[in-house]
Amino acid sequence: MTPQNEIGPPSSSEQIQVRPEASTSADAPNAQQDPLVQCTHILDVPLKIEALLDCLTMDLRAVAAVKVGTVILLNRSAGDNVDLYVNGVPLASGEIMAIENTAGVQITDFVHVEHSGHLEL
């Protein structure tokens, strides 16, 4: 028989109860539901967002020949999605939208990370 003060695995007759951490009266009512409430001190950190239309390789001769009016052919078709990166990490893909005189990206899919660590769109 295990003494009361000794720590060890529970016996088969004991039941383990898991209770949520007690909150103090100063906590916001939804603090446990919204993880952003718990990390408000970092929400204003600037992040670099990139919309990548395509990536290709050109040799030095081809790059040196580029001048105003040169058309560089991409591997994507008109209407294909662009990839969005946050600080170099894939986040989503989306469609290029024209909004008045500005271009924007409408999110269509988020990147899914498989358990193997590979990214999928």
Residue, then its C-alpha position, 0 to 999 in steps of 0.5 A: m500500500t502506498p503512503q498518502n504523501e508519496i507520489g506515484p502512479p494512481s492505483s487502478s481504483e483511483q480516478i484522476q480528475v482534471r479541472p480547469e485552472a482557477s481564474t482570478s477575478a481580474d481575468a477577462p471573462n473570455a480569457q480562456q476562450d481567446p488565446l489572443v487575449q493572453c498574448t496582447h503584448i505581441l499583437d503589434v509586432p510587424l510581420k512581412i506579408e508577401a504575395l508571390l505570383d511566381c518564381l522562376t530561374m533565369d541565367l545572367r545573360a537573360v537578366a542582363a537583356v531585360k529592358v523597359g518593355t521586356v515581357i517575362l513569361l511566368n509559369r502560372s496562367a492568368g487567373d491562377n492564385v498567388d501564394l501568401y507568405v508571412n515572414g517567409v512562411p506559407l500561410a495561404s493562397g488567394e485570387i488577385m482582386a482589383i479594388e478601385n486603383t489598388a490590387g488586393v488578394q482575396i484569401t481562398d485557401f489556407v496552408h494545411v500542415e500535415h503531421s509529417g511536416h509537409l505543407e499542402l495548399 
